[in-house]
């Protein structure tokens, strides 16, 4: 049995041969890349998603605003936003997709993640990445060529300070000889989800992370990647992917021929069939990115909750 089956966020979201659904912040149909992030409205929609049986809510990490990047993520710090969400929800898993480990000190990361996991009653799913926005590395005075090494360091340091009291650590950014990082996670660990390759091999990720997030791609390629992941993991470790969806008001609408990066426009009938196909190739969780549309967000979430989520409900915890 996976060691995180007693972790509320992991157990609600992941099970072998099953697919569940999450949603990504911001929960709004804004034409502004950053959105307005009206918190009262966001919390209302977050609670709606929880009540309808979505397994998770995810947020991206956008350390700097880059208007030239195209997709500018979320305006709030991910740890602070998810702490706020945890106070307004009860059961839904709370994830990062993904924290840029290369730009944050590993000891700060360990404390933030353990704090959020404790405050949310073990609902935190810790997606991690190396970062991909070129302007961020010089701004933080981080050598972009070292990001693969920094990613490995972050994971190994965090795990050590979560699992040990007063550990001694000497690494590229850490010289810990006195003191300790508290709180410790209840399970002495937190589910870490790698993002993409992050400069590592599949074997290293399978050994050192607890799940893998990868971008949406052609089904045969995704299936082959999942097979490699499952073989390397040697046991159940979940596979996740995002999916950008513009939900048509016509439930029978086939995919509309306006291209959306890593997603499509369709009615909920096609979406259900598509998600079953993903489940059949081994995808365990899909993070829906709801944008590009002009329908009210509450209406879209309600339709998904009534017609799609019952096929892929959150797991009992």
C-alpha positions as CSV (number, residue, x, y, z in Angstrom):
1,X,0.0,0.0,0.0
2,X,1.2,3.5,-0.8
3,X,2.5,5.3,2.3
4,X,0.3,8.3,1.6
5,X,-3.0,6.4,1.7
6,X,-3.5,8.0,5.2
7,X,-2.8,11.4,3.8
8,X,-6.1,13.1,3.2
9,X,-5.2,15.0,0.0
10,X,-3.5,12.0,-1.6
11,X,-6.2,9.5,-0.6
12,X,-8.9,11.8,-2.0
13,X,-7.2,12.3,-5.3
14,X,-5.2,9.2,-6.3
15,X,-6.1,5.5,-6.7
16,X,-4.6,2.9,-9.1
17,X,-6.7,2.5,-12.3
18,X,-9.0,5.4,-11.4
19,X,-9.1,9.0,-12.7
20,X,-10.3,11.9,-10.6
21,X,-10.7,15.6,-11.5
22,X,-9.3,18.8,-10.2
23,X,-9.5,22.5,-11.2
24,X,-6.8,25.1,-11.5
25,X,-7.0,28.6,-10.1
26,X,-7.8,31.3,-11.0
27,X,-11.5,30.3,-11.2
28,X,-12.6,33.0,-13.6
29,X,-13.1,33.7,-17.3
30,X,-10.9,36.8,-17.4
31,X,-9.3,38.1,-20.6
32,X,-6.5,39.5,-18.4
33,X,-3.8,37.0,-18.1
34,X,-3.4,37.6,-14.4
35,X,-7.1,37.9,-13.7
36,X,-8.7,39.9,-10.9
37,X,-8.7,37.1,-8.3
38,X,-11.7,38.4,-6.3
39,X,-11.1,36.3,-3.2
40,X,-14.7,36.2,-2.0
41,X,-15.8,34.9,-5.4
42,X,-12.9,32.5,-5.6
43,X,-13.7,31.0,-2.3
44,X,-17.4,30.6,-3.2
45,X,-16.3,28.7,-6.4
46,X,-13.8,26.6,-4.4
47,X,-16.5,25.5,-2.0
48,X,-18.8,24.8,-5.0
49,X,-16.1,22.5,-6.5
50,X,-15.6,20.7,-3.2
51,X,-19.4,20.1,-2.7
52,X,-19.7,18.8,-6.3
53,X,-17.0,16.1,-5.7
54,X,-13.9,17.5,-7.4
55,X,-10.9,16.0,-5.9
56,X,-8.5,18.9,-5.9
57,X,-7.8,22.6,-6.4
58,X,-4.4,23.5,-7.9
59,X,-2.5,26.8,-8.2
60,X,0.6,27.7,-10.2
61,X,3.6,29.5,-8.9
62,X,4.4,32.7,-10.7
63,X,7.3,34.4,-8.9
64,X,7.5,37.3,-11.4
65,X,5.0,38.9,-13.7
66,X,6.2,38.6,-17.3
67,X,3.7,40.2,-19.7
68,X,5.7,38.7,-22.7
69,X,5.4,35.1,-21.5
70,X,1.9,34.6,-22.7
71,X,0.4,32.8,-19.7
72,X,1.1,34.7,-16.5
73,X,-0.2,32.2,-14.0
74,X,-1.7,33.5,-10.7
75,X,-1.1,36.8,-9.0
76,X,-1.0,35.5,-5.4
77,X,1.8,33.5,-3.7
78,X,0.7,29.8,-3.9
79,X,1.4,28.9,-0.3
80,X,-0.6,31.9,1.0
81,X,-3.4,31.4,-1.4
82,X,-3.8,27.7,-0.5
83,X,-3.6,28.5,3.2
84,X,-6.5,30.9,2.6
85,X,-8.4,28.3,0.6
86,X,-7.8,25.7,3.4
87,X,-9.6,27.9,5.9
88,X,-12.6,28.1,3.6
89,X,-12.8,24.4,2.6
90,X,-12.9,21.1,4.5
91,X,-11.9,18.1,2.4
92,X,-10.7,19.1,-1.1
93,X,-7.0,18.4,-1.8
94,X,-4.9,21.6,-2.3
95,X,-2.0,21.4,-4.8
96,X,0.7,23.4,-6.4
97,X,1.4,22.9,-10.1
98,X,4.2,23.7,-9.5
99,X,6.4,25.5,-7.0
100,X,9.6,26.7,-8.6
101,X,12.2,25.1,-6.3
102,X,15.2,26.7,-8.0
103,X,14.2,30.2,-6.8
104,X,13.3,29.4,-3.2
105,X,15.6,28.3,-0.4
106,X,15.0,24.6,0.5
107,X,14.6,25.3,4.2
108,X,12.0,27.9,3.6
109,X,10.2,25.5,1.2
110,X,10.3,22.8,3.8
111,X,8.8,25.0,6.4
112,X,6.1,26.5,4.1
113,X,5.0,23.0,2.8
114,X,4.9,21.5,6.3
115,X,3.0,24.4,7.7
116,X,0.4,24.3,4.9
117,X,0.0,20.5,5.2
118,X,-0.5,20.8,9.0
119,X,-3.0,23.8,8.7
120,X,-5.0,22.0,6.0
121,X,-5.1,18.7,7.9
122,X,-2.9,16.8,5.5
123,X,-4.5,18.0,2.3
124,X,-1.4,19.4,0.6
125,X,-0.1,18.0,-2.7
126,X,3.3,19.5,-3.3
127,X,4.0,19.9,-7.1
128,X,7.5,21.0,-7.7
129,X,9.4,22.2,-10.8
130,X,12.6,23.8,-12.0
131,X,11.0,26.9,-13.6
132,X,10.8,27.9,-17.2
133,X,10.5,31.7,-17.4
134,X,13.8,33.1,-18.6
135,X,13.6,36.4,-16.9
136,X,13.3,34.9,-13.4
137,X,16.8,33.3,-13.1
138,X,18.8,36.5,-13.5
139,X,16.3,38.4,-11.3
140,X,16.9,36.0,-8.5
141,X,20.6,35.7,-9.4
142,X,20.3,32.0,-10.0
143,X,22.4,30.2,-12.7
144,X,19.8,28.7,-15.0
145,X,22.3,26.0,-15.9
146,X,22.3,24.8,-12.3
147,X,18.5,24.3,-12.0
148,X,18.6,20.5,-12.4
149,X,21.0,20.2,-9.5
150,X,19.0,22.7,-7.4
151,X,15.8,20.8,-8.0
152,X,17.4,17.6,-6.7
153,X,18.9,19.4,-3.7
154,X,15.5,20.9,-2.8
155,X,13.7,17.5,-2.7
156,X,16.5,15.7,-0.7
157,X,16.9,18.6,1.8
158,X,13.1,18.9,2.4
159,X,12.7,15.2,3.0
160,X,15.6,15.1,5.4
161,X,14.3,18.0,7.6
162,X,10.8,16.6,7.5
163,X,11.9,13.1,8.7
164,X,14.7,14.0,11.1
165,X,15.1,16.2,14.2
166,X,18.1,18.6,14.1
167,X,19.6,17.1,11.0
168,X,23.1,18.1,9.8
169,X,23.0,19.1,6.1
170,X,25.7,20.5,3.8
171,X,24.6,21.2,0.2
172,X,24.9,23.9,-2.4
173,X,22.5,26.2,-0.6
174,X,22.2,24.7,2.9
175,X,24.7,24.7,5.7
176,X,22.6,23.4,8.6
177,X,24.7,22.5,11.7
178,X,22.4,23.8,14.4
179,X,18.7,24.3,14.8
180,X,15.7,22.5,13.3
181,X,12.8,23.2,10.9
182,X,9.4,22.9,12.4
183,X,6.6,21.9,12.2
184,X,7.3,18.3,11.1
185,X,4.6,16.8,8.8
186,X,2.2,14.4,10.7
187,X,3.4,11.6,8.4
188,X,7.0,12.8,8.5
189,X,6.6,13.3,4.8
190,X,4.4,15.2,2.2
191,X,3.4,13.9,-1.3
192,X,5.9,15.5,-3.8
193,X,4.8,15.5,-7.4
194,X,7.5,16.1,-10.0
195,X,6.7,18.2,-13.1
196,X,7.9,17.2,-16.5
197,X,11.4,15.9,-16.5
198,X,12.8,18.8,-14.4
199,X,16.2,17.8,-15.8
200,X,16.1,14.3,-14.3
201,X,15.7,10.8,-15.5
202,X,12.4,9.0,-15.1
203,X,14.2,6.6,-12.8
204,X,15.4,9.4,-10.5
205,X,11.9,10.9,-10.4
206,X,10.3,7.6,-9.7
207,X,12.6,7.0,-6.8
208,X,12.5,10.4,-5.3
209,X,9.0,11.7,-5.9
210,X,5.5,10.4,-5.2
211,X,3.7,11.2,-8.5
212,X,4.4,12.7,-11.9
213,X,2.7,15.6,-13.6
214,X,3.3,15.9,-17.4
215,X,1.7,18.1,-20.0
216,X,-1.1,16.9,-22.2
217,X,0.1,15.3,-25.5
218,X,-1.0,12.7,-28.1
219,X,-2.5,9.7,-26.5
220,X,0.0,7.1,-27.8
221,X,3.0,9.1,-26.6
222,X,1.3,9.7,-23.2
223,X,0.6,6.0,-22.8
224,X,4.2,5.1,-23.5
225,X,5.4,7.7,-21.0
226,X,3.0,6.3,-18.4
227,X,4.3,2.8,-19.0
228,X,7.9,4.0,-18.5
229,X,6.8,5.7,-15.3
230,X,4.9,2.7,-13.9
231,X,7.9,0.4,-14.7
232,X,10.3,2.8,-13.0
233,X,8.1,3.3,-9.9
234,X,7.7,-0.4,-9.3
235,X,4.4,0.1,-7.5
236,X,1.6,2.6,-7.7
237,X,2.6,6.2,-8.0
238,X,0.0,8.5,-9.7
239,X,0.3,10.2,-13.1
240,X,-1.3,13.6,-13.6
241,X,-1.8,16.0,-16.5
242,X,-3.6,19.3,-17.1
243,X,-6.3,19.8,-19.7
244,X,-7.5,23.2,-20.9
245,X,-11.2,23.0,-21.6
246,X,-13.7,25.5,-22.9
247,X,-17.0,23.9,-22.1
248,X,-19.6,24.5,-24.8
249,X,-23.2,25.2,-23.9
250,X,-24.2,22.4,-26.3
251,X,-23.5,19.1,-24.4
252,X,-23.3,17.2,-27.7
253,X,-20.7,19.6,-29.3
254,X,-17.7,17.8,-30.8
255,X,-14.3,19.3,-30.4
256,X,-14.4,22.8,-32.0
257,X,-11.8,23.6,-34.7
258,X,-10.4,26.6,-32.8
259,X,-7.0,25.4,-31.4
260,X,-6.4,25.7,-27.7
261,X,-3.0,24.8,-26.4
262,X,-3.1,21.4,-24.6
263,X,-6.9,21.3,-24.7
264,X,-10.1,21.9,-26.7
265,X,-13.6,23.3,-26.9
266,X,-16.4,20.7,-26.6
267,X,-19.6,19.7,-24.9
268,X,-19.5,17.6,-21.8
269,X,-20.5,14.4,-23.6
270,X,-17.2,14.4,-25.6
271,X,-15.3,15.4,-22.5
272,X,-16.5,12.4,-20.6
273,X,-15.5,10.0,-23.4
274,X,-12.1,11.8,-23.6
275,X,-11.5,11.4,-19.8
276,X,-12.4,7.7,-19.9
277,X,-9.8,7.3,-22.7
278,X,-7.2,9.0,-20.4
279,X,-8.2,6.7,-17.5
280,X,-7.7,3.7,-19.8
281,X,-4.1,4.6,-20.6
282,X,-3.3,5.2,-17.0
283,X,-3.9,8.8,-16.2
284,X,-4.9,9.1,-12.5
285,X,-5.8,12.8,-12.2
286,X,-6.7,15.6,-14.6
287,X,-6.4,19.2,-13.6
288,X,-8.9,21.1,-15.6
289,X,-7.9,24.6,-16.7
290,X,-11.2,26.4,-17.4
291,X,-10.6,29.4,-19.6
292,X,-11.0,30.7,-23.2
293,X,-14.8,30.7,-22.7
294,X,-17.4,33.4,-22.1
295,X,-19.8,31.5,-19.8
296,X,-20.0,32.3,-16.0
297,X,-17.5,30.2,-14.1
298,X,-20.1,29.0,-11.6
299,X,-22.3,27.7,-14.4
300,X,-19.4,25.8,-16.0
301,X,-18.4,24.3,-12.6
302,X,-22.0,23.3,-11.9
303,X,-22.4,21.6,-15.3
304,X,-19.1,19.7,-14.8
305,X,-20.2,18.7,-11.3
306,X,-23.6,17.4,-12.4
307,X,-22.6,15.6,-15.6
308,X,-18.8,14.9,-15.6
309,X,-17.6,14.5,-12.0
310,X,-20.0,11.6,-11.2
311,X,-18.0,9.5,-13.7
312,X,-14.7,10.5,-12.0
313,X,-15.6,11.4,-8.4
314,X,-13.2,12.2,-5.5
315,X,-12.2,9.2,-3.6
316,X,-13.6,8.5,-0.1
317,X,-11.2,9.5,2.7
